Amino acid sequence: MHDLLFAQHDLGAVLGNQEQKMLAEIDGIERNALLNTSVEDLCDQFDQKYRIEMIKLKESEVTVEQNEAQVDISQDPFRLIFDRDKPFYIKGTGVTFYIPFEGEPELFKCQPSSYTLNPPRGAVVHSELVLHYTRTDHNAEAVKSEFTNELSRIKQYLESMADNVSQFNTSIRVKAKAHIESRRDKLLKDQGLVAALGFPLRRREAAPQTYVTPAVRRKPPISKPQVGAPPFTPEPTLDMQEYEHILSVISNMVTVMERSPKAFSGMSEEDLRQQFLVHLTGHYEGQATGETFNFKGKTDILIRVEGKNIFVAECKFWRGPESLKKALDQLLGYATWRDTKSALLIFNREKQLSTVLAKIPEVVKVHPNYKRDLPFKSETGFRFVLHHRDDRNREIVLTILVFEVPA
């Protein structure tokens, strides 16, 4: 019953090994599976799998058990024992404390960075820590004191361990994401290298072939591998920095509306959309269009590169939560598989803007295509990740901007 606790393995080595196992698993993911799966979804998977749950003792649920026990008194200096090299047992009383806990039981075997040469003793049985004491008398206060002192030492070890475990848990997602993105980048560069050789590429189907449309004077030319007859054609995708610029152009246009309310008073959705299109077209040399057919419908604002959609947006007046849900469905219905950046522009002519802002995340988060929130610094804007209607791994970044417009 009296095993040494916190003494079998070095905690730092255990955490390091856990990290290496995770990185090795990432390296072992099949190429197409890695490229076709959302990076954030993979990070969720590894964060959940490799996160270590710190031990939490349930001191309020401690139970105790008493039974008869054989007590070795061979080392008791106050007793007359002729041969102290051998155990000498007499009948006594055993008291066992059972302390339930939550967390990873294996942590009781790990030595934290701060420790003593005389670690606590006990046993781990399922989800309980067991501490056992024997006495030849019935001194309850002495038993309680012994238990309290040992429990205090155990808690000190756990407190020392908690910092190391917390730092490790925090680092899992960061390290997993960096390793996933590094490997994805290498795989895509490998494909580009083979394509640059000028020979037909022997490959499996369904490998994603995307690249970022660079921002050069706010025009979206495409940077492709320098190949005479490339065996594959990369699909364009919009860089986040360029995406932010498009949204800033839209927001700046609203500032103009706020400064000249009479000029925009009474405008319809179509009229307001045209104001945005004028400015976007000025930045993207005729690439921005309105009411352009896209998949199964028509979207209000669309930016295309070589016939490929890189940005889609809808303009809607706020008419309640149900209208927002329909707008989300409409936007997702328009999006083809390659649409990864989108926006929903909400025009509000109601007096209580705060009520509108409170309703938006409530509606989006219960939508069946909602995946997660993204950080977005805006008092009247939100950013989410939705998934494509037919493919959960095909993610769509959606920014919702809410604007007050003159009635």
ZIQUIDA-V231796 format. One record per residue. RES is the residue in three letters. PHI is phi in whole degrees, 0 to 359 (999 if undefined). PSI is psi in radians with two decimals (* if undefined). D_LAST is the distance of its C-alpha to the last C-alpha in Angstrom with 1 decimal. Layout:
BEGIN
((RES PHI PSI D_LAST) (RES PHI PSI D_LAST))
END
This chain:
BEGIN
((MET 999 -0.44 78.7) (HIS 259 1.20 78.7) (ASP 277 2.65 77.1) (LEU 288 2.31 75.7) (LEU 264 2.72 72.0) (PHE 55 0.72 69.8) (ALA 224 -0.11 72.8) (GLN 272 -0.66 72.8) (HIS 227 2.60 70.1) (ASP 282 2.19 68.4) (LEU 298 -0.72 64.7) (GLY 301 -0.72 63.7) (ALA 292 -0.65 65.7) (VAL 295 -0.78 64.2) (LEU 294 -0.68 60.6) (GLY 297 -0.71 61.5) (ASN 294 -0.65 63.0) (GLN 297 -0.72 59.9) (GLU 295 -0.75 57.8) (GLN 296 -0.63 60.2) (LYS 297 -0.71 60.2) (MET 295 -0.81 56.4) (LEU 296 -0.67 56.6) (ALA 294 -0.64 59.4) (GLU 294 -0.68 57.4) (ILE 297 -0.74 54.6) (ASP 297 -0.45 57.1) (GLY 272 -0.07 58.4) (ILE 293 2.33 55.2) (GLU 301 2.46 55.7) (ARG 309 -0.95 54.0) (ASN 294 -0.59 51.7) (ALA 296 -0.70 50.8) (LEU 293 -0.76 49.8) (LEU 285 -0.47 47.7) (ASN 270 -0.17 46.1) (THR 258 2.46 45.1) (SER 302 2.34 42.2) (VAL 300 -0.75 43.3) (GLU 294 -0.64 41.4) (ASP 294 -0.70 43.0) (LEU 297 -0.72 46.4) (CYS 298 -0.70 45.8) (ASP 302 -0.76 44.9) (GLN 298 -0.84 48.2) (PHE 287 -0.58 50.3) (ASP 298 -0.75 48.7) (GLN 290 -0.71 49.5) (LYS 288 -0.70 52.9) (TYR 257 -0.04 54.3) (ARG 294 2.40 52.7) (ILE 254 2.15 55.5) (GLU 277 2.04 54.9) (MET 294 2.56 56.5) (ILE 289 2.30 59.0) (LYS 234 2.02 58.0) (LEU 284 2.38 60.9) (LYS 262 1.34 60.4) (GLU 296 -0.47 62.7) (SER 287 -0.16 61.8) (GLU 247 0.35 63.3) (VAL 294 2.35 66.7) (THR 238 2.82 69.6) (VAL 226 2.61 73.3) (GLU 224 2.44 76.4) (GLN 239 2.47 80.1) (ASN 205 2.94 83.2) (GLU 288 2.61 86.7) (ALA 212 2.68 87.2) (GLN 272 2.18 89.9) (VAL 248 2.17 89.7) (ASP 279 2.01 91.4) (ILE 250 0.31 93.1) (SER 296 -0.43 95.1) (GLN 257 0.20 93.2) (ASP 279 1.95 93.5) (PRO 292 -0.26 95.8) (PHE 268 0.11 96.7) (ARG 242 2.56 98.3) (LEU 276 1.81 101.7) (ILE 234 2.17 101.1) (PHE 281 -0.64 103.9) (ASP 236 1.69 102.0) (ARG 276 -0.01 98.4) (ASP 280 -0.18 98.0) (LYS 241 2.63 97.4) (PRO 296 2.54 95.0) (PHE 228 1.88 96.4) (TYR 261 2.49 94.5) (ILE 227 2.86 94.6) (LYS 286 2.39 92.5) (GLY 213 -2.78 89.4) (THR 238 2.31 85.9) (GLY 254 2.38 82.8) (VAL 235 2.17 79.3) (THR 242 2.24 76.4) (PHE 257 2.34 72.7) (TYR 245 2.06 69.9) (ILE 246 1.86 66.6) (PRO 295 2.65 63.8) (PHE 211 2.80 61.3) (GLU 247 2.67 58.2) (GLY 118 -3.01 58.0) (GLU 278 1.95 60.2) (PRO 300 -0.54 63.9) (GLU 297 -0.32 65.2) (LEU 296 -0.43 63.8) (PHE 294 -0.27 66.8) (LYS 266 -0.11 69.0) (CYS 259 2.42 67.2) (GLN 266 2.06 68.3) (PRO 287 3.11 65.4) (SER 293 -0.46 65.7) (SER 247 2.11 67.0) (TYR 206 2.99 70.0) (THR 243 2.90 73.5) (LEU 281 -0.14 76.9) (ASN 234 1.36 77.3) (PRO 291 2.86 74.2) (PRO 296 2.86 73.5) (ARG 238 2.62 75.2) (GLY 171 -2.99 73.9) (ALA 221 2.56 73.1) (VAL 249 2.04 69.9) (VAL 237 1.91 70.2) (HIS 57 -2.04 67.1) (SER 250 0.58 64.3) (GLU 228 2.47 66.6) (LEU 264 2.22 68.4) (VAL 247 2.16 71.9) (LEU 241 2.22 74.0) (HIS 238 2.37 77.6) (TYR 225 2.54 80.2) (THR 234 2.57 83.8) (ARG 215 2.76 86.1) (THR 260 -0.05 89.6) (ASP 240 -2.98 88.6) (HIS 239 0.74 86.0) (ASN 276 1.62 84.2) (ALA 296 -0.66 80.5) (GLU 296 -0.64 79.3) (ALA 293 -0.72 80.8) (VAL 297 -0.79 79.1) (LYS 297 -0.70 75.7) (SER 295 -0.73 76.1) (GLU 297 -0.74 77.0) (PHE 295 -0.79 74.0) (THR 298 -0.74 71.6) (ASN 296 -0.75 73.0) (GLU 293 -0.70 72.7) (LEU 296 -0.66 69.2) (SER 297 -0.70 68.2) (ARG 294 -0.70 69.6) (ILE 298 -0.74 67.7) (LYS 295 -0.60 64.4) (GLN 296 -0.72 65.2) (TYR 297 -0.75 65.6) (LEU 294 -0.66 62.4) (GLU 297 -0.72 60.5) (SER 296 -0.65 62.0) (MET 287 -0.55 61.0) (ALA 300 -0.69 57.4) (ASP 297 -0.77 56.3) (ASN 296 -0.75 57.8) (VAL 292 -0.72 56.3) (SER 297 -0.76 52.8) (GLN 297 -0.69 52.9) (PHE 296 -0.83 54.1) (ASN 300 -0.68 51.4) (THR 295 -0.57 48.7) (SER 278 -0.28 50.3) (ILE 303 -0.95 50.5) (ARG 296 -0.70 47.0) (VAL 298 -0.82 47.1) (LYS 289 -0.65 50.5) (ALA 296 -0.78 49.8) (LYS 297 -0.76 46.7) (ALA 298 -0.72 48.5) (HIS 288 -0.69 51.4) (ILE 297 -0.84 49.4) (GLU 294 -0.61 47.4) (SER 296 -0.75 50.6) (ARG 289 -0.69 52.3) (ARG 300 -0.75 49.4) (ASP 298 -0.73 49.4) (LYS 295 -0.74 53.1) (LEU 297 -0.72 53.0) (LEU 292 -0.65 50.4) (LYS 292 -0.63 52.5) (ASP 300 -0.75 55.6) (GLN 297 -0.71 54.0) (GLY 295 -0.66 53.2) (LEU 297 -0.80 56.8) (VAL 296 -0.71 58.3) (ALA 297 -0.62 56.1) (ALA 291 -0.26 57.1) (LEU 289 -0.33 60.7) (GLY 87 0.11 60.0) (PHE 254 2.71 61.5) (PRO 304 2.39 59.9) (LEU 272 2.14 58.5) (ARG 274 1.92 60.1) (ARG 211 2.89 57.4) (ARG 274 2.76 56.1) (GLU 285 2.84 53.1) (ALA 73 0.23 49.6) (ALA 286 2.25 49.7) (PRO 294 2.44 46.3) (GLN 228 1.42 46.2) (THR 242 2.74 43.1) (TYR 210 2.89 42.6) (VAL 267 2.33 39.9) (THR 283 2.01 38.2) (PRO 286 2.71 38.8) (ALA 264 1.87 36.4) (VAL 236 1.86 38.1) (ARG 53 0.63 35.9) (ARG 59 0.48 32.9) (LYS 243 2.47 34.6) (PRO 262 1.12 35.8) (PRO 291 2.83 39.5) (ILE 249 2.28 41.7) (SER 263 1.96 44.7) (LYS 245 2.83 47.3) (PRO 300 2.45 51.0) (GLN 281 1.54 53.2) (VAL 230 2.37 55.0) (GLY 296 -0.84 56.5) (ALA 224 1.42 55.9) (PRO 296 2.35 54.0) (PRO 286 -0.22 54.8) (PHE 218 2.66 51.2) (THR 249 1.96 47.8) (PRO 297 2.56 45.5) (GLU 266 2.39 41.9) (PRO 285 2.62 39.2) (THR 218 2.65 36.9) (LEU 273 2.22 34.2) (ASP 294 2.54 35.4) (MET 299 -0.62 33.3) (GLN 295 -0.70 33.1) (GLU 290 -0.63 31.7) (TYR 301 -0.79 29.2) (GLU 297 -0.62 28.0) (HIS 294 -0.74 27.7) (ILE 301 -0.78 25.5) (LEU 294 -0.60 23.1) (SER 292 -0.63 23.3) (VAL 299 -0.76 22.4) (ILE 296 -0.79 19.2) (SER 296 -0.68 18.5) (ASN 296 -0.59 19.3) (MET 295 -0.63 16.8) (VAL 294 -0.63 14.0) (THR 301 -0.69 15.6) (VAL 298 -0.74 15.2) (MET 299 -0.73 11.5) (GLU 293 -0.57 11.5) (ARG 279 -0.39 14.0) (SER 230 1.15 12.4) (PRO 298 -0.58 8.6) (LYS 294 -0.57 9.1) (ALA 292 -0.39 10.9) (PHE 244 0.08 8.4) (SER 296 2.34 5.3) (GLY 77 0.09 5.3) (MET 292 2.53 8.0) (SER 277 3.07 10.0) (GLU 302 -0.74 12.1) (GLU 294 -0.71 14.9) (ASP 294 -0.73 13.3) (LEU 295 -0.70 12.2) (ARG 301 -0.70 15.7) (GLN 300 -0.58 17.3) (GLN 296 -0.71 16.2) (PHE 292 -0.71 18.1) (LEU 298 -0.66 20.9) (VAL 302 -0.79 21.6) (HIS 286 -0.69 22.2) (LEU 295 -0.68 24.1) (THR 297 -0.62 26.3) (GLY 297 -0.50 27.2) (HIS 272 -0.48 28.5) (TYR 240 0.40 30.2) (GLU 47 0.98 31.6) (GLY 80 0.08 30.2) (GLN 281 -0.39 30.5) (ALA 275 2.25 26.8) (THR 228 2.79 25.8) (GLY 243 2.65 23.1) (GLU 50 0.75 23.8) (THR 270 2.35 27.4) (PHE 298 2.30 29.7) (ASN 212 1.91 30.8) (PHE 60 -1.89 33.3) (LYS 255 0.20 32.2) (GLY 200 -2.84 28.7) (LYS 238 2.28 26.1) (THR 254 2.62 24.1) (ASP 293 -0.83 21.0) (ILE 231 2.28 22.5) (LEU 218 2.33 26.3) (ILE 243 2.22 28.8) (ARG 241 2.60 32.4) (VAL 231 2.07 35.8) (GLU 52 0.72 38.7) (GLY 79 0.03 36.9) (LYS 255 2.35 36.3) (ASN 281 2.18 32.8) (ILE 245 -0.18 32.4) (PHE 206 2.29 28.6) (VAL 229 2.48 26.2) (ALA 214 2.62 22.5) (GLU 239 2.52 19.9) (CYS 247 2.19 16.1) (LYS 218 2.50 14.4) (PHE 280 2.54 11.3) (TRP 286 2.09 12.7) (ARG 229 0.47 14.1) (GLY 109 2.93 17.0) (PRO 303 -0.67 20.4) (GLU 294 -0.63 21.8) (SER 293 -0.57 19.1) (LEU 293 -0.75 19.9) (LYS 300 -0.75 23.6) (LYS 295 -0.63 23.2) (ALA 294 -0.68 21.4) (LEU 297 -0.79 24.4) (ASP 299 -0.69 26.8) (GLN 295 -0.78 25.3) (LEU 297 -0.77 25.5) (LEU 292 -0.57 29.0) (GLY 293 -0.52 30.0) (TYR 283 -0.55 29.1) (ALA 292 2.22 31.0) (THR 276 3.10 34.5) (TRP 297 -0.43 37.3) (ARG 267 -0.06 36.8) (ASP 284 2.01 33.1) (THR 241 -0.18 33.2) (LYS 233 2.30 29.9) (SER 211 2.93 26.5) (ALA 211 2.60 22.9) (LEU 235 2.03 20.0) (LEU 260 2.00 16.6) (ILE 258 2.10 14.1) (PHE 262 2.16 10.4) (ASN 248 2.17 9.1) (ARG 244 0.24 6.0) (GLU 270 2.83 8.8) (LYS 281 -0.57 10.5) (GLN 264 1.45 13.8) (LEU 295 -0.61 13.9) (SER 299 -0.61 17.7) (THR 294 -0.72 18.0) (VAL 298 -0.81 16.4) (LEU 297 -0.60 18.7) (ALA 290 -0.54 21.7) (LYS 282 -0.52 21.3) (ILE 301 -0.96 21.4) (PRO 297 -0.52 25.0) (GLU 298 -0.74 26.2) (VAL 289 -0.78 25.1) (VAL 294 -0.72 26.4) (LYS 289 -0.29 29.7) (VAL 259 0.03 30.7) (HIS 290 2.42 30.1) (PRO 298 -0.36 33.5) (ASN 265 0.02 33.0) (TYR 290 2.39 32.2) (LYS 244 -0.87 34.9) (ARG 192 2.90 34.0) (ASP 275 2.73 31.6) (LEU 236 2.55 31.7) (PRO 297 2.39 31.3) (PHE 206 2.01 28.0) (LYS 274 1.68 27.1) (SER 198 2.38 23.4) (GLU 285 -0.44 21.5) (THR 233 0.56 18.7) (GLY 218 2.78 20.9) (PHE 218 2.70 23.8) (ARG 224 2.34 26.7) (PHE 224 2.88 28.9) (VAL 246 2.15 31.9) (LEU 248 2.84 31.9) (HIS 249 2.71 34.9) (HIS 301 2.65 35.2) (ARG 298 -0.45 35.4) (ASP 245 -0.05 39.1) (ASP 211 1.90 40.3) (ARG 294 -0.46 39.8) (ASN 279 -0.24 41.2) (ARG 270 1.84 38.7) (GLU 264 2.55 35.9) (ILE 237 2.10 32.2) (VAL 278 2.17 30.4) (LEU 240 2.16 26.8) (THR 250 2.22 24.2) (ILE 253 2.12 20.9) (LEU 246 2.28 18.2) (VAL 249 2.23 15.1) (PHE 234 2.45 12.2) (GLU 277 2.21 9.2) (VAL 237 2.60 6.5) (PRO 294 2.49 3.8) (ALA 284 * 0.0))
END
